[in-house]
Amino acid sequence: MADEKKDTKAKKAAKPAAKKEAAAKKEAKAKKAPAKKAEGKKEAKKAAAKKEAKGKEKKAAKAKKEPAKKAAAKAKAKASAAPPVVKASARYVRIAPRKARLIADQVRGMHIEKARALLQFSPRGAAHDIHKLIDSAAANAENNHDLVGDEMRVSSITVDEGPTLRRYRPRAMGRATPINKRTSHIAVALTPAED
């Protein structure tokens, strides 16, 4: 029993010493930790600076390559770009779409000079309105797109139905019969003629 009491007294005496050692270790670690953190921060800053330098070098290399790429892309775009399309439209034209389509079908795809000649001498009423519309599209080409108006062709012309004006006409025995006054929306697109 006496041995046991001596052991417990030795253990009790060793506990404060162990606590002191643990506290000393913690303090040493605490002192080292800021130094390690500072070293880690310095290393992180150096690594970030290296990454930025690499990024700048890559951007500079790309910047040198981009002008050549852009020039090639512009050349391709000019070569493969569709020809400019010049449009003009007339809405609520007081002519039946069925009658206007007869003239539109005649001038679709024609050179503008031939279309003007055909429309000038056509006996149909719709020819006058379509002639004015083609002249308007040619003026748009000259003023808005810097093209030559006389060197265009009618790439597309469409005649859509507009609202119908409904009227009535008196007839025999007190009756009334309807009269439909139809309107049209006409759209023309011109493109430069290929020589």
ABEGO torsion letter per residue (X at the ends): XAAAAAAAAAAAAAAAAAAAAAAAAAAAAAAAAAAAAAAAAAAAAAAAAAAAAAAAAAAAAAAAAAAAAAAAAAAAAAAABBBBBBBBBBBGBBBBAAAAAAAAAAABGBBAAAAAAAAAABABAAAAAAAAAAAAAAAAAAAAAGBBAAABBBABBBBBBBBBBBBBBBBBGGBBBBBBBBBBBBBBBBBBBBX
